[in-house]
Amino acid sequence: MPGLPLPDPAGLPAPIWLLKFLSVFTLTLHLLAMNLLVGGTILMAISLHRGKTDPVSQRLFERLARGLPVTMSLTITLGVAPLLFVQLIYGQAFYTSSVLMAWPWLMVIPLVMLAYYGLYACQFRPAWLGKYLHAIAWLSALLILVVGFLFSNNWTLMLAPRTWHALYNAGISGLHLNAGDSSLIPRYLHFMIGGLAVAGLGVLLLGRAVRKEDAEMAERMEQIGRRWFLMATGIQVIVGFWFLFALPQMVRRFFIGGNMVDSGVLAAGILLAFVAMAIVRRAPGVAALLTGSTVFLMVVARHRLRQILLTPALKINEQVVHPQWALLVLFVVLLLAGLAVVAWMVFAFVRAGRVRPDAPQGG
Amino acid sequence: MNYPIWEIPMLGGGMLIALVAIVHVFVSHFAIGGGFYLVLTERTARKTSNQALLDFAKAHSRFFILLVLVFGAVTGVGIWWTIALVNPTATSTLIHVFVWVWAIEWVFFIVELMAAVLYYYGWDRMDARTHMTIGWIYAVAAWCSLVLINGILTFMLTPGRWVETQSVLHGFFNPTMLPSMFLRTAVCVALAGLYALISGSLVKDQEAKGHIVKYSAKWVMAGVAVLPIFGFWYISQLPPMAREISMGGAPAVTLFATGSVIFSLLVVGGAFIGPYLFPKHVHVTYAFGLAVIGLLATGSTEWVREAVRKPFIIYDYMYSNTIRVSDFNDLSMTGLLAKARWEVPSAEERKSPVKLGRRVFRAQCMSCHTVNGFNGVRYLVKGWDREFLDHQILYLNKLKGYMPPFIGTDEERAGLVEYLLSLNDDSRAGSTVSEGGQ
């Protein structure tokens, strides 16, 4: 393949295995938040719709509306680190695919902002929005789904170096997508439906947390959450196989016995999802833990897919390394200190009682 | 060179970055100054048991999170998005050299975000002491993230000893790092006041309004008053050519530099005459107008700061067109297109100097120039003949100090000349309206 970008001569600031680990780990956190956001926003819009005739659904809407803007903040913030590492390790692929789809990719920014303001509007001004509230809630969900689609486009285009030159020669206005890729749709659905499953689980756990305050609502939340979790995870298994079989055969091989580690990771992820489905009624906490582990294993599988597709073409593992150990240590120390500060603040907030702060201003 | 080019009609990449960056800077500096403003206002209100002032701080904090957490944070990511699209090679350098600084900044970003959210939701929930502690945590974390980003940003203009040592600490603690940090901190203070004037002018209680508006005007005036001191310090540390460009070397830059000073004076004057002298009479449109002038001041200053970096994107290391200074000799020997990964001329293109030249233009010029839009070459070469064009390109960096030298073989230069001539030729203009459309 002629003319693929060369690695940055500045080299990597730490051994590549460490950077890959940080990339996988921080991406797992981002995806969990993203899942809660995607699924939570859809569930919020549905609850609002049902709330017309059902007061408990209306209360569920309010509860979700209160949590979603912060979830959006967390999704963005936790997305910064994996995006940093992807540019560091796979910049050759990431920058190229991004430039090829520059306009759609740039649209992520205004779309996220609009969705974010939509969520805040649902939280702060539901009465003021009146009849537009439904439209705003659904619009926010739609915008978030579109953003997800754009991400799936870039993340799959990035894995297809063979297509880059043809796209570039077809036009340099940055208007391409990766629509020709047969793995695009199943991959996209796999991520979005995962959102519904994780958000369902989130609603279920939230329901358990409010049992003492509001038994009726708690019961309903547990019921709704469980149903969504089971349904979405069930569909997820089917879509997952669609995704697997949409991959080129030489790649799929790795995950179906060709490479024991890759196949083991994928199989373990699927297995844990089944176990989580089986025990979610009795032990939802454990089910959440297992689902979190499934997400982590799937991120590892996703990472392996990228390795298989990019390493030979871009010589990812041959980049020079100029370690900056002192700064790395400083980062870790500050990260721990930062997390301690956050933990203290959250603790102080929770301890301070359960009075709703913005009830009088909620409009 | 290493990455594909994105053709942005009319605006060009530089202008697109400027648009995103200027609005972000205007909000993000407020995000920092505003944190200090909020917590200090809350402290005063609690000390003096001033309920109206406390209510104002609370209302202002909602405005604050809606603007800062959404617009500020998302446009911040937006700049990153934009520079990576317009200038991937330079972005990649910044990421590779400073990855741990970015990572540390990310830690402060997390703390900042959580503190902002909990501060806002904690108004009626937490005791005053804990609430204010969280306010302080927010303000300090936000300021620390400024210090970190400022180090990277100033590195681009004055990388200092990094160019020889490649040491990340030399790059971070570069010659303009400190003066710029103080400058930006002062801007944060001024902007905190400027935004608070908007919220303050909406307060119904006249007594409280008078107090808040006057207090906010002092923030504006204090912030702007110290700008000249740090400004001179900053300018004294600039590379000589950057100083020359801003002080007459390039008329457009000088104009913007003058604009920056005039707008700043207008802001400080406007804050004194209205909000300081007649605080109870300040209408929200006046406060808003001052904020718009503040935006113009910030915008023109940032524009000048970007412009004086020419002909480099990272001073003495990488030219504006992302060609590394160290690659100059090599590329002059092998030719540009031999190394350009995306501009691979076909056999047919090799036979046509115009088409070959178009490839050279894309690889070497399009980082800064559009064809027909902002900084469009079609207008820049209007009326030039072949001999004049060739002379201009051959001595590009000597004739225009803010441009990098032309890099390439004689054949490539001849091709570029023919391509530019084709733009100049009215009879053929129709066929070259859009660079990407061919």
Interface residues (C-beta under 8 A of the other chain):
Chain A: P2 G3 L4 P5 L6 D8 P9 A10 G11 L12 P13 P69 V70 S73 L74 I76 T77 V80 A81 L83 L84 Q87 L88 G91 Y95 T96 S98 V99 L100 A102 W105 L106 V108 I109 V112 M113 Y116 Y117 Y120 F124 W164 H165 Y168 G171 I172 S173 G174 H322 Q324 L327 L328 L330 F331 L334 L335 G338 L339 V341 V342 M345 V346 A348 F349 A352 G353 V355 P357 D358 Q361
Chain B: N2 Y3 P4 I5 W6 E7 I8 P9 R62 L66 L69 V70 F71 A73 V74 T75 V77 G78 W80 W81 T82 A84 L85 P88 T91 S92 T93 I95 H96 V97 V99 W100 V101 W102 A103 I104 W106 V107 F108 F109 I110 V111 L113 M114 A115 V117 L118 Y120 Y121 G122 W123 D124 R125 M126 D127 T130 I134 I137 Q166 V168 R324 R341 W342 V344 R362 E435 G436
